[in-house]
């Protein structure tokens, strides 16, 4: 038999539950028409958002959510009337007793208790209004963090602030909400977390920074690099400062590159829920996971790096390597002075080696420039042959043509 959503929900008592898990289960049953879903959390989230939207449509357009809801005004009015009457009775009889006597003190105490209950109720209803306004704004703004336990809490709070529960006030002015399964004090309502955009922004900035650094230097972030440990420690500190709310936001909210980290860490998360993994252990697992992301970002930056002269072999100018007249002029200054110019990433200067790449047992004093396309041998005392060097660096032949052309380049330059 087909049941519509409202009938299932209403038959189970609707949102009139004070237990987080029960409220979630009832919402899930209603949200999925009793047929289940692959993502219970998102099903309940969509369901309570629809219920909230339906509730808001019934309110006047200029409603002030900080004011007392009409449903609860009767309860409050009855409470105030009863307390006022008791206050009047105590006030009228206090003069009948000797100041300082037990009866006198009892009545004064009663009057103070009633006065305090009025003040406490006022604070409670202001708190109710403020919390209600914040929750609605966070739900409508998609600010609530998406991990399951948090969404279960938001679902329960939504039923409280949608006025689906009855309200009672105790003699001290504290507000309680009554459901079919018990009572829940306003002071004991579960908290909820919003998405941690600040931490996500800082983590995203780390990714941009390592990418830019690799793009500039050609160096890939790795555990031997001091920056690796700096990023690692910064990540740990950020998560520790935010606590579980930040850790879960990083895992579930997909704010960093639109990737939901929890999808690839299900075993660790389950171990944490089961008590088999501590907060610190899960935090470290998350940090290690993101460090691998930063390494990948760095690797991508290094691969996409535009070839720039390296300062490792001398020189103080950061001139982009281009196959044009400007590059020819740049290198010509060094070659005319018999100096090795700063070289682009992917090139290095090293002592002469044998055919297997090992340093010679009896070095000749010559050096090698090693690049992506081969090796160029030169004598530091004699400098570099300009024609060989220009071709080795890949300069357009129209730049270096006209100089003396070497017939057999392969004697010293191998493709």
N, C-alpha and C positions, 0 to 999 in steps of 0.2 A: 504494500500500500504506500502511496506517495504522501508524505507529510510536508506541508510548507514550513518555512523557517520559523514563523511566528508561533505556530501551534506547538512545535517541539520546544521552543524557548519558553513559552508561557506555561506549558504543561509541567515543565521542570521548575517552575517558580521564577522564570525570567532571570533578571539580574539580582534577585533577592537572596544572594549568598554572601556570607562574610568570610568564608574560607577561600584563599587564593586559588588553590588547586581545583576545588569544586566549581568555583566561578569560571575558571578556564575550561574545564571539561564540559560544562553546560554550554558555554559559548561556542566551543568547538563542535559539539553535537548539532547545535542550531546552524552554525555557519556552513557546515558541510551537508546539511539535510540528512544527517545520520549515515552518510556514505563514506566518511573519512576523506583524507587528502594526504598528499606527499609532504606537505609543509604545514603542520598544525599551527605553528606560531603565526605565520602570515595569514592563515585562514581566520584565526581569531582576531588578528589585527584589523583585517578588512571588515570583519563583522562588527567590532566595537566602534570602528570609525563610522560605519553606516548608522549604528544606533545613536551615536553622538550627533550626527548630522540630522537625524530625525528629531531628536530632542531639541536641538537648537532652532529648528524650523518652527517649533511650537511656541517659542518665546517671542515676546514683542521685540520689534527691531531695535528699540532703544533700551532694552533691559540692562540693568546694572548688576553684573554678576556678583558684586561685593555685598549686595543686599540680601536679606533673608528670603529664600524661596517661598512661594505661596504655600506649598505643600506643608511646610514646617511651621508656618506662622501660628497655626492653632495650638501646636504643642508648646510653643514658646509663650503664647498668650496665657495658656492655662498655667504654665509654670510660674510666670510672673504674678498672675493673680493670686495663686495659692501662697507664694512666698510673701507677697505684700501683706496679705491678710495675717499671716503668722507674725510678720514684723510689727504690724499694728497691735496685735494682741500682746506681744511681748513688751512693746513700748508703753501700752496703756497700763500694764500691770507692774512695771518695774518700780514705779514710785511707791507701790504698796509695801516694798521691802526695805529693810535697813541697808544703807550703803555698805558694801563690803560683805554682806551676808551671802550664804551659798545661793539662796533663791535669787537674790539680786544679781549675783555674778552669772548664774545660769541664763537669766533673761538677757543680760547684756551680751553674753556670748552668743545667744541665739540671734540677736539683732545683728551682730558683727558677721556671723556666719551667713545670714541672708544677704547682707550688703556685699560680702565677698562673692557669693554665688552669682549676684547680678553682674558684678565686674568680670567674673570668670566667664560667664555665658557670653557677655559682650565680646570678650577676647576670642572665645571659641568660634563665634559666628563670623567675626572678622577674618579669622584664620581660615575658616571654611570657604569664605568668599574669595580670599586671595589664592588659596590652593586650587580652587575650582577654575578661576580665571587662568592661572598658569598652566594647569593641565590641559585645558581646552586649547590654549594657544600652542602648546607643545605638540598636541595630537594633530591639530589642523596644519601646523607648520612642518610636520614630519620630522620633529626633533627628537622623538623618543628613541633610545637605543634599541636595536633589534634583537638582542639575545633573548632567548625564551623566557627565563625567569623574570626579566624586566617587563616583557610584554604581558605576562600573566598579572603582574602587579598593576600595570596600567589598565588592564581590562577590569580588575576589581575596582580601582579608583574611579573609573568611568561610571560604573554602576552606582557608586556612592554619590558622585556629583551630578549624575543624571536624575537623582532623586528616586531611584528605583527601590531603595531601602526605606523602611520607616525609621523615625527618629525618636529617641527618648532623652530626657535630661534628668540627671540625678540631682540630689539635694545640694551638691556643691557647685552646680552649674556646668558640669562636664557633659558633653554631648556624646551619645552612643547611637550607632545605627543597628537596626534590628533586621535580621534576615530569617529565612526559614530554618537556618542551621545554627543560629546563635546571635550574639551581640559583638560589635566591634567598636571600640572607643575611637573618637576622632584623634586622640593623642597616640593611638597605636596603629594608625593606618600605615600600610607599607610605603616605603619611599620608592621613587623610580629615578632612573638615570637618563640623561639626554646624551646625544651623540657628542663625542669629544672632538670638536672641530679644531681646537687649538693644537692638541697633540697630533692630529692628522696633518695639520698644516706644517708643523715642524718636521714631521717624518717625510712629507712630500718634499720639503725644502732640502732635506738631507740627500734625497735622490737626485734633485736638480744639481746640488753642489758637487756631488761625486761625479756626475756626468760631465759637468762643465770642467771640472779639474782634469779629468781624463782626456777630455777633448782638447784641453790646452797643453797638457804635459805628455800625454801618451802613456801615463803610468796607471796601471790597474790597481784598484784597492784590494789589499790582501792582508792576511793576519800578521805579516811581517812589517806592515806599515803602521806607524804610530797612530795615524788618523783612523785606522780600523778600530782600535781600542777606544779612541775618543768617541766615535759614533756609537760604539757598543755601550759604553758607560752612560752616555747621554740618553740613549733609549731606555736603559734600565731606570735611570733617575726619573724620567718623565712618567713612566708607567707606575713606579713606586709612589710618586707624588699624587697621582690620580687614583691609585688603588684599583680595586676590582672593577669599578665602573669604567675606568680608562682602559684597562686590559680587555674587557669584554667589548668595548666600543671598537678598539683596534681589530679585534677578531671578527666581529660580526657586521659592522656598519658599512664596510666597503667604501670608506672615505679616502683611501690611499690607492690611487690608480684604479678605482672601481673594482678592486679585487677583494672578495670576502675570504680573508685568511683562514677563517674557521673551516672552510670546505676542505682544506688540505691538512688540518690539524685535529680531525675528529677524535682520534685515539687519545691524544694528550688532553683534550677538553673533557672527554668522558672520564679519564683517570682523575682529573681534578675534581669533577663532580662526585666521583666515588670516594674521594678522600685518599686516593693512592698517589696523588701528586700535589705538592704544596703550591701556594701562590708563587713563591720564588722560582720553583721549577718550571711552572707554566710560563711565567714571565720570561725566563731565560730561553725557553723554547721559542717563544714569539720573537724575542730579540734575535736569536740565531736565524730564524726564518727570514726576518727582514734584512739581516746583514747579508744573506745570500742574494736578496733582491738588490741591495746597494752594490754588491760586487758585480752583478749582472749589468746594472746601470753604468757602472764604471767601465766594464768591458765594452759595452756598446759605444760609450763615448770615445774610448781609445780607438776602436775600429773606424769610427766616423771622423776621426781627427783629420783636419786638413794639415798637410805636411808643412811644418814650420821649422826654421833653423833651430837646432839645439844649441843651447849655451854651454853644453858640457865640454866642447872642444875649443872654447875661446870665443871672443866677440861679445858685444853687448847690445846688438840690435836684434829686435824680433821682427824679421822681415819674412813675409810669407813667400814660400818657394813657388815660383811660377815659371812656366816654360816660355819665357818671353825676354825681351831686351832688358827689362829691369832686373831679372834674375842674373842675366849675363853680367851686367854691370856690377851687381852686388858681389858675385864670386870673383870677378876680375880684380877687384881691389886686393883680395887676399892672395890670389894666385900670383899677381905681380910682385907681391912681397914674399913669395915662397912660403906662405902660411896655409895651414889647413883651415878653411872657413867653417863657421858653425854649420852643422849638417841637419837636415830634416829628421823627424822621427823615423825610425826604421833603419837608420844608418849608424854605424859606429866605427871608431878607429881602434885598431888592436895591433899587437906585435905580429910579425910574420909567422905564419903557421905552415905545417906540412899539408899534404893532400887530405889527411884525415881531420884537419882542423886543430891539431895539437901544436903548441909552441915548439919551435925548433930547439934542439939541444944546443946547437951552436948558432945563435941568431946572427943574422947578417947586418942588423941595424935598420933594415927596411920595415915599413909599416903597411898595414892593409886597411883600406876603407871598405867595409862590408855593407852592402845594400841589398834591397829586395831582388835585384836582378843579377847579382854577382859580386865579384871582389876586384878592387883596383889596387895594384901594388905601387908604392911610391917610396922614395928615399927622402927622409925628412931634411937631409942636408941639401938636396937638390930641388925639393919642392915637387909640384905636380905638373904633369904635361897638360896644359889647358885643354887641348883638343880631346884627350882621353877623358879628362874630368868632366867636360861639358857633355860628352856623349853618355858617360856613366850616369850623370845626374838626370839625363833625359831631356836636356834642352833641345828645343826645335833646331833642326839642322840649319835653318835659315839664319839663326843667330850666330852659330860658330862656323858656318861654312865660309870659306874665303881664307881661313887660316890654313896652315900646312896640314894636309890630310894624311893620316897614318894608314899605310896600306894594309898592315896586318895587326889590327887592334887586338885580336884574340891572344897575342903573345902575352899581354898583360891584363886584358879585360875579358872575362868570360861571361857570356849571357846566362 
